[in-house]
Amino acid sequence: MNLLLFTEQELRGGELLLTDFRGEHIRSVLALQPGDTVRLGMINGKLGQGTVLSLDAATVRLAVRLEREPPPPPPVELILALPRPIMLQRILKQAATLGVARIHLIRSAKVEKSFFHSPALLPEKITERLLEGLTQAAADTRLPEVRLHPQFKIFMEDVLPTLTGKGLLAHPGVPTTLPEVASSDQCRGNILLAIGPEGGWNDFELRSFVEQNFAAFSMGSRILHVDTAAAVLLGQLMLLRSLNGSR
């Protein structure tokens, strides 16, 4: 836990009383003592630090000082063909760690209908994974928004046209690469990154995205698991944005 997160409702008179795993982390992992400080942030609110006022075997009491606003929302929206639940949980955490503003989980021909009924899609389960990612990153308090789209055609016709940004479509076998389709100017603006199921989109889905001005690219000859591809591509976008910003 690199950033201790809490809700606005937990804060009482500038103090935070912890009786759960966060307090245990402070006691057993960080081994803090009264007077020591820890990085913290209010979920979707400011960042700051907490000073340990007292602690015992059951509770930790912190004085909270919130000092700065979180960074602007990351300029990336992830459009993801809903993967297997165990893989989805990893992607949610990684996406929050690396930074995305919104995640669209959509149906594609290779997505099993049962995936949309998984307990992994319960709001509390999604929030849990996203919070894990934010506590790892220790740079942001904003929870990415997650939207479910169980019908591909409705997403493409009614939702996608309302989204803004450069559309990038990952698909195996395409001869172009990510740096070739993402110019320096495009990397500075909002990006819509679409990642399909393992094996890629079918012809209809690929054509539908291209008709919406998405630029298709591949990650080379190796076929990756979706969670690996998502982490790698988000990292590559961060690198491209950093390199283009330094020129």
C-alpha positions as CSV (number, residue, x, y, z in Angstrom):
1,M,0.0,0.0,0.0
2,N,1.8,3.1,-1.3
3,L,-1.2,5.4,-0.7
4,L,-3.8,5.1,2.0
5,L,-7.2,5.9,0.6
6,F,-10.4,6.8,2.6
7,T,-13.9,8.1,1.9
8,E,-15.2,11.5,2.8
9,Q,-17.6,9.8,5.2
10,E,-14.8,8.3,7.2
11,L,-13.2,11.7,8.1
12,R,-14.3,13.1,11.4
13,G,-13.1,16.5,12.6
14,G,-9.9,16.2,10.6
15,E,-9.2,12.7,12.0
16,L,-9.3,9.2,10.6
17,L,-9.9,6.1,12.8
18,L,-8.8,2.9,11.1
19,T,-9.9,-0.5,12.4
20,D,-9.4,-2.5,9.2
21,F,-6.6,-3.8,7.0
22,R,-5.3,-0.2,6.5
23,G,-4.6,0.1,10.2
24,E,-3.0,-3.4,10.2
25,H,-0.8,-2.3,7.3
26,I,0.4,0.8,9.3
27,R,1.1,-1.3,12.4
28,S,2.6,-4.5,10.9
29,V,4.1,-3.5,7.5
30,L,5.0,0.2,7.9
31,A,5.7,-0.2,11.6
32,L,4.8,3.5,12.2
33,Q,4.7,5.0,15.6
34,P,2.9,8.1,17.0
35,G,4.3,11.2,15.2
36,D,5.2,9.3,12.0
37,T,3.4,10.2,8.8
38,V,1.9,8.3,5.9
39,R,0.7,9.4,2.4
40,L,-3.0,9.4,2.0
41,G,-5.8,10.7,-0.1
42,M,-9.6,11.1,-0.1
43,I,-11.2,9.0,-2.8
44,N,-12.0,11.4,-5.7
45,G,-10.6,14.2,-3.5
46,K,-7.4,15.8,-2.4
47,L,-4.0,14.2,-1.5
48,G,-2.0,14.8,1.6
49,Q,-0.6,13.1,4.6
50,G,-1.7,11.6,7.9
51,T,0.1,11.8,11.2
52,V,-0.2,8.9,13.6
53,L,-1.8,10.2,16.8
54,S,-2.2,6.9,18.6
55,L,-2.4,3.2,17.8
56,D,-3.1,-0.1,19.6
57,A,-3.9,-3.7,18.6
58,A,-7.3,-2.7,17.2
59,T,-7.2,0.9,16.0
60,V,-5.0,3.5,14.4
61,R,-5.9,7.2,14.8
62,L,-4.6,9.7,12.2
63,A,-4.6,13.5,12.0
64,V,-5.3,14.2,8.3
65,R,-4.0,17.1,6.3
66,L,-5.1,17.3,2.7
67,E,-2.8,19.6,0.8
68,R,-3.2,19.3,-3.0
69,E,-5.6,18.4,-5.7
70,P,-5.3,15.2,-7.6
71,P,-3.9,15.4,-11.2
72,P,-6.3,15.9,-14.1
73,P,-8.1,12.8,-15.3
74,P,-5.8,10.7,-17.5
75,P,-6.5,11.4,-21.2
76,V,-7.1,7.7,-22.0
77,E,-10.3,5.7,-22.3
78,L,-10.0,2.0,-22.5
79,I,-12.5,0.1,-24.7
80,L,-12.2,-3.6,-23.8
81,A,-13.9,-6.7,-25.0
82,L,-15.0,-8.1,-21.7
83,P,-12.4,-10.8,-20.8
84,R,-12.7,-13.8,-18.4
85,P,-13.5,-12.6,-14.8
86,I,-10.1,-13.4,-13.3
87,M,-8.3,-11.6,-16.1
88,L,-10.7,-8.6,-15.8
89,Q,-9.8,-8.2,-12.2
90,R,-6.1,-7.9,-13.1
91,I,-6.8,-5.4,-15.9
92,L,-8.9,-3.2,-13.6
93,K,-6.1,-3.0,-11.1
94,Q,-3.4,-2.4,-13.8
95,A,-5.5,0.2,-15.6
96,A,-6.0,2.2,-12.4
97,T,-2.3,1.9,-11.6
98,L,-1.2,3.2,-15.0
99,G,-4.0,5.7,-15.3
100,V,-7.2,5.8,-17.4
101,A,-10.2,8.1,-17.1
102,R,-12.9,5.5,-18.1
103,I,-13.2,1.8,-19.0
104,H,-15.8,0.6,-21.4
105,L,-16.5,-3.2,-21.1
106,I,-18.2,-4.3,-24.3
107,R,-19.5,-7.4,-25.9
108,S,-17.8,-8.9,-28.9
109,A,-18.5,-12.1,-30.8
110,K,-15.8,-14.0,-28.9
111,V,-17.1,-12.8,-25.5
112,E,-19.2,-15.4,-23.6
113,K,-22.6,-14.0,-22.6
114,S,-22.1,-15.5,-19.1
115,F,-19.2,-13.1,-18.5
116,F,-21.7,-10.2,-18.1
117,H,-23.3,-12.0,-15.2
118,S,-20.0,-12.6,-13.3
119,P,-19.8,-11.4,-9.6
120,A,-16.6,-9.7,-10.7
121,L,-18.8,-7.0,-12.3
122,L,-20.6,-6.2,-9.1
123,P,-19.9,-2.5,-8.3
124,E,-18.2,-3.2,-5.0
125,K,-15.9,-5.8,-6.7
126,I,-15.0,-3.3,-9.4
127,T,-14.3,-0.6,-6.9
128,E,-12.1,-2.9,-4.8
129,R,-9.9,-3.7,-7.8
130,L,-9.6,0.0,-8.8
131,L,-8.7,1.0,-5.3
132,E,-5.9,-1.6,-5.3
133,G,-4.5,0.0,-8.4
134,L,-4.7,3.5,-7.0
135,T,-3.0,2.6,-3.7
136,Q,-0.3,1.0,-5.8
137,A,0.3,4.0,-8.0
138,A,0.2,6.5,-5.1
139,A,-0.3,9.4,-7.5
140,D,-4.0,9.8,-7.9
141,T,-7.3,9.5,-6.0
142,R,-9.7,9.5,-8.9
143,L,-11.5,6.2,-9.5
144,P,-11.8,5.4,-13.2
145,E,-15.4,5.2,-14.4
146,V,-16.4,1.7,-15.5
147,R,-19.3,1.3,-18.0
148,L,-20.9,-2.0,-19.2
149,H,-22.1,-2.3,-22.8
150,P,-23.6,-5.8,-23.4
151,Q,-24.6,-5.1,-27.0
152,F,-21.8,-4.3,-29.5
153,K,-24.0,-2.7,-32.1
154,I,-25.6,-0.3,-29.6
155,F,-22.2,0.7,-28.3
156,M,-20.9,1.4,-31.7
157,E,-23.9,3.3,-32.9
158,D,-25.0,5.2,-29.8
159,V,-22.1,5.4,-27.4
160,L,-18.9,5.5,-29.4
161,P,-19.9,8.6,-31.5
162,T,-20.3,10.6,-28.2
163,L,-16.7,9.9,-27.1
164,T,-13.9,12.2,-28.1
165,G,-10.3,11.4,-28.9
166,K,-8.1,9.6,-31.3
167,G,-9.3,6.0,-31.8
168,L,-6.6,3.3,-31.7
169,L,-7.5,-0.3,-32.3
170,A,-5.2,-3.2,-31.3
171,H,-5.6,-6.2,-33.6
172,P,-3.1,-9.0,-34.4
173,G,-1.8,-9.3,-37.9
174,V,-2.1,-5.6,-38.8
175,P,1.2,-4.4,-40.4
176,T,1.4,-1.0,-38.7
177,T,2.6,-0.5,-35.1
178,L,1.4,1.9,-32.4
179,P,4.1,4.5,-32.9
180,E,3.2,4.6,-36.6
181,V,-0.5,5.3,-36.0
182,A,-0.2,7.7,-33.1
183,S,1.4,11.0,-34.0
184,S,2.9,13.3,-31.5
185,D,-0.1,15.7,-31.6
186,Q,-2.5,12.8,-31.2
187,C,-0.6,11.5,-28.1
188,R,-1.1,14.9,-26.4
189,G,-4.9,14.7,-26.8
190,N,-7.5,12.2,-25.6
191,I,-7.1,8.6,-26.8
192,L,-9.6,5.9,-27.1
193,L,-7.7,2.6,-26.9
194,A,-9.7,-0.5,-28.1
195,I,-8.4,-4.0,-27.1
196,G,-10.3,-7.0,-28.3
197,P,-10.5,-10.6,-27.1
198,E,-7.6,-13.0,-27.4
199,G,-7.4,-13.8,-31.1
200,G,-8.7,-10.3,-32.0
201,W,-11.9,-8.8,-33.3
202,N,-13.9,-10.5,-36.0
203,D,-14.1,-8.9,-39.5
204,F,-17.4,-7.1,-38.8
205,E,-16.1,-5.6,-35.5
206,L,-12.8,-4.6,-37.1
207,R,-14.7,-2.9,-40.0
208,S,-17.1,-1.2,-37.5
209,F,-14.2,0.4,-35.6
210,V,-12.4,1.4,-38.8
211,E,-15.6,3.1,-40.1
212,Q,-15.5,5.2,-36.8
213,N,-12.0,6.4,-37.8
214,F,-10.1,4.0,-35.5
215,A,-6.5,3.4,-36.6
216,A,-5.6,-0.3,-36.4
217,F,-2.2,-1.5,-35.3
218,S,-0.6,-4.7,-34.0
219,M,1.9,-5.5,-31.2
220,G,4.1,-7.7,-33.4
221,S,4.2,-11.4,-34.1
222,R,3.6,-12.6,-30.5
223,I,0.1,-13.2,-29.2
224,L,-0.4,-11.9,-25.7
225,H,-3.0,-12.5,-23.0
226,V,-5.4,-9.6,-22.8
227,D,-4.3,-8.4,-19.4
228,T,-0.7,-8.4,-20.6
229,A,-1.6,-6.5,-23.8
230,A,-3.6,-3.9,-21.8
231,A,-0.7,-3.2,-19.5
232,V,1.9,-3.1,-22.3
233,L,-0.2,-0.7,-24.4
234,L,-1.0,1.7,-21.6
235,G,2.7,1.7,-20.8
236,Q,3.6,2.4,-24.4
237,L,1.1,5.3,-24.6
238,M,2.7,6.8,-21.4
239,L,6.1,6.5,-23.0
240,L,5.0,8.0,-26.3
241,R,3.4,10.9,-24.5
242,S,6.5,11.4,-22.4
243,L,8.8,11.3,-25.4
244,N,6.7,13.6,-27.5
245,G,6.3,16.0,-24.6
246,S,10.1,16.3,-24.2
247,R,10.7,17.4,-27.8
